[in-house]
């Protein structure tokens, strides 16, 4: 089954989200309009707003509240990508030049700020204090997680623990916000809200582990960025950490942080590919996925629950 087929029950909502995102670019400042159009067109499958809508399907499917929340979730995601590309000095995002590379760092920084504000404005129109506070906490978590990576003293013994903390803040919390907010806005019982929140968290953890595996074995045409980008940017992800744990004599983690030589990166990638590290990472992704699926057990047994379960399976198989 293709992911697009799983979106059919919320196709009406996703179409409204798409139109709302396009309308955001309709501003009187030409350069801002061009930047907004460029950034919004670069969005992918919109899985986060789809999650918000799907999680709103279990009880009161109120599009008047779910649409602005879904738009806010997607805009927050886009804003974080724009800022991430500044920090990482990335040249490509989904096969296109990043905003920073195409328009300059100052324009990218201000665009990211504008998108954050626009996201907050959209979420505020729900009139729901709980999701407004959730949105604010999510933004703080993402920003705090990135700041925690700056100038931190590297500790090889805690590398895996640091990694999990980092991806929880970087990726899992936004998925969790998407699923939790959908449940809240549909007036779901508290136990269902917590289950869907946890589902989003574990899904996000698995999603990022798969992302980091693909940085070693994916294809540039599918990834939309060069393979090995994380290593080249000095980012220590799970495959490298697991390889280092099995080969402590190589001092590979310190080498990655201190050096970004293309030849050394290529050699390191080949060593990791030939090791058991990627298989172990896949086992970890499957474990997070099982935890995500287990959260669905208390939900009503219907097509929406089956879709959320199916999304877990498809996520493990993704190539980009």
KEKE-328764 format. One line per field, with one value per residue (C-alpha): y, z, x; residue number from 1. Coordinates in steps of 0.1 Angstrom, whole numbers, plus 2048, in hexadecimal, padded with zeros to 3 digits. Layout:
# KEKE-328764
north <- Y,...
up <- Z,...
east <- X,...
nr <- NUM,...
//
This chain:
# KEKE-328764
north <- 800,823,83F,855,83A,83D,862,85D,860,883,88E,8A9,8B8,8B5,8C7,8E4,8E3,8E6,903,915,910,91F,93D,945,950,96A,988,9AB,9A8,999,989,97A,96D,95C,94E,940,931,921,913,906,8F5,8E2,8D0,8AA,891,8A6,889,89F,8B1,88F,882,89F,899,873,875,88D,872,85C,873,896,89E,8C4,8D2,8F6,8EE,8D2,8E5,902,8EA,8D5,8F4,8FF,8DE,8DE,902,8FA,8DD,8F2,90E,8F6,8E8,90B,912,8F0,8F6,916,905,8E7,8FD,8E5,8EB,8D4,8CC,8B3,8B7,8DD,8F8,901,923,92C,921,931,951,957,951,971,96A,946,951,96B,952,938,952,95D,938,933,951,946,923,932,948,92A,915,932,933,911,924,905,90F,8EC,8E9,90D,904,8E4,8F6,90E,8F2,8E0,8FE,901,8DC,8DD,8FD,8F0,8CF,8E1,8F8,8DB,8CE,8EE,8EF,8D0,8BC,89B,87C,85C,847,85B,85E,848,858,87B,86F,864,884,898,886,887,8AD,8B0,899,884,8A2,8B1,890,88C,8AF,8A7,888,896,8B6,8A3,88E,8AD,8C1,8A3,8A2,87F,86F,876,853,855,876,867,848,85D,874,856,847,867,867,843,848,866,854,838,851,862,842,838,85A,855,833,841,85A,83C,826,83D,84B,870,873,865,876,898,89E,88E,86D,871,895,88F,883,89F,8B8,8A8,899,87A,864,841,82C,83D,83A,815,80F,823,80E,7EF,7FE,815,814,829,849,84E,865,87E,87D,885,8A2,8B1,8AA,8AB,8A0,890,873,86A,86D,855,83C,83E,838,81A,80B,811,802,7E2,7DF,7D3,7F6,7FD,7DC,7E4,807,7F6,7E0,7FF,810,7F1,7F2,816,80D,7F0,808,820,805,7F9,81B,816,7F8,80E,821,818,7FC,80D,817,835,81F,807,825,830,80C,80B,82B,81B,7FF,816,82D,810,809,82D,836,85C
up <- 800,7F7,811,7FB,7FE,823,821,80F,82F,835,811,817,834,823,804,81B,82C,80A,800,821,81D,7FA,807,81F,802,7F8,808,7FC,800,7E0,7EE,80C,7F4,7DF,7FD,80C,7EB,7E7,80A,80A,7E8,7F7,810,80D,814,82F,846,866,85C,850,873,883,86D,871,896,895,883,8A1,8B2,8A8,886,888,86A,876,891,881,861,873,88A,86D,85A,87A,87E,859,85B,87B,869,84A,861,873,852,846,866,867,844,851,86E,859,83C,825,800,7F7,805,7F3,7D4,7D3,7DF,803,80B,81B,7FC,7E3,7F5,80F,835,840,82A,836,85A,857,842,85E,878,862,85E,884,88A,86F,87E,8A0,891,881,8A0,8B4,89E,8AD,8CD,8E0,8FD,900,8DC,8DC,8FB,8EA,8CB,8E0,8F4,8D3,8C5,8E6,8E5,8C1,8C7,8E8,8D8,8BD,8D6,8EB,8CE,8CB,8DD,8F1,8FF,8EC,902,8EF,90C,90A,8E4,8DF,8FC,8EE,8CC,8D9,8EC,8CC,8B5,8CF,8CE,8AA,89A,8B2,8C4,8A5,89B,8BE,8BD,89C,8AA,8CC,8BF,8A8,8C5,8DB,8C1,8BA,8DF,8E4,906,919,917,8F1,8F0,902,8ED,8CD,8DB,8E3,8C1,8B0,8C6,8BF,89A,899,8AA,891,874,87D,882,85F,852,860,851,82F,832,82D,815,803,7E0,7DB,7C2,7DB,7FA,7E9,7F8,7F6,807,826,82D,852,854,83E,855,874,881,896,88F,89B,880,888,8AD,8AC,895,8AE,8CB,8BA,8AF,8CB,8BF,8A0,8B2,896,8A8,8B1,88D,87F,896,890,86B,84C,831,815,810,835,835,817,829,849,837,826,847,857,839,83B,860,873,87E,865,86D,892,88A,876,894,8AA,891,891,8B7,8B8,89D,8B2,8CF,8B9,8AC,8D0,8D9,8C1,8D4,8E9,8CB,8BA,8A2,881,860,870,889,86C,858,876,878,853,854,86D,855,837,84B,850,82B,81F,808,80C
east <- 800,80C,80D,7F7,7DB,7DC,7D4,7B3,79D,7AC,7AF,796,7A9,7CB,7BE,7B3,7D5,7E6,7D1,7D8,7FD,7FB,7E8,803,819,800,811,819,83E,84C,86B,858,83D,858,869,849,83E,861,861,83D,842,85F,84A,848,82C,81C,81B,81A,7FA,7EC,7F2,7E0,7C2,7C3,7C4,7A7,792,78D,774,768,777,775,787,782,79C,7B0,7B9,7CA,7DC,7E7,7F4,806,817,823,82F,842,852,85C,86A,880,88D,896,8A9,8B9,8C7,8D7,8E7,8F3,8FD,8EA,8E8,8CB,8A9,893,8A8,8A5,8BD,8B6,8A7,8C9,8DC,8C4,8BC,8D6,8D9,8C7,8A9,8A7,8A9,88D,878,87B,870,853,848,84A,833,81B,81A,812,7F7,7E6,7E7,7D8,7B9,7AF,7A7,7B2,7CA,7D8,7E4,7F1,806,810,81C,831,841,849,85B,86E,877,884,898,8A6,8B0,8C3,8D4,8DE,8F3,907,929,920,93D,93C,93A,93E,92F,90F,90E,8EF,8DD,8E4,8D8,8B7,8B2,8BB,8A3,887,88A,892,879,863,854,845,835,828,81A,808,7F8,7F0,7E0,7CA,7BD,7B8,7A5,78E,784,793,795,7B5,7C2,7BE,7D0,7ED,7EE,7EF,809,81F,818,825,844,84E,845,85C,878,876,873,893,8A7,89B,8A5,8C8,8CB,8C1,8DE,8F5,8E2,8C9,8CB,8D1,8B5,89C,8AB,8AC,8CF,8F1,8F5,90C,900,8FE,922,92E,91D,92D,90C,910,8F2,8E9,8FA,91B,916,90E,92D,942,935,942,963,96E,992,98A,980,968,950,96A,977,955,950,973,977,960,978,964,97D,97B,955,953,96B,957,936,944,950,92E,91C,931,92B,90C,903,8E8,8D6,8D7,8C9,8AD,8A5,8A3,88B,875,875,869,84F,842,83E,82B,814,80D,7FF,7E2,7D4,7BC,7AF,78D,793,78B,79B,7AE,7BF,7C9,7D7,7EC,7F9,800,813,82B,832,837,84E,866,866,86C,889,888
nr <- 1,2,3,4,5,6,7,8,9,10,11,12,13,14,15,16,17,18,19,20,21,22,23,24,25,26,27,28,29,30,31,32,33,34,35,36,37,38,39,40,41,42,43,44,45,46,47,48,49,50,51,52,53,54,55,56,57,58,59,60,61,62,63,64,65,66,67,68,69,70,71,72,73,74,75,76,77,78,79,80,81,82,83,84,85,86,87,88,89,90,91,92,93,94,95,96,97,98,99,100,101,102,103,104,105,106,107,108,109,110,111,112,113,114,115,116,117,118,119,120,121,122,123,124,125,126,127,128,129,130,131,132,133,134,135,136,137,138,139,140,141,142,143,144,145,146,147,148,149,150,151,152,153,154,155,156,157,158,159,160,161,162,163,164,165,166,167,168,169,170,171,172,173,174,175,176,177,178,179,180,181,182,183,184,185,186,187,188,189,190,191,192,193,194,195,196,197,198,199,200,201,202,203,204,205,206,207,208,209,210,211,212,213,214,215,216,217,218,219,220,221,222,223,224,225,226,227,228,229,230,231,232,233,234,235,236,237,238,239,240,241,242,243,244,245,246,247,248,249,250,251,252,253,254,255,256,257,258,259,260,261,262,263,264,265,266,267,268,269,270,271,272,273,274,275,276,277,278,279,280,281,282,283,284,285,286,287,288,289,290,291,292,293,294,295,296,297,298,299,300,301,302,303,304,305,306,307,308,309,310,311,312,313,314,315,316,317,318,319,320
//
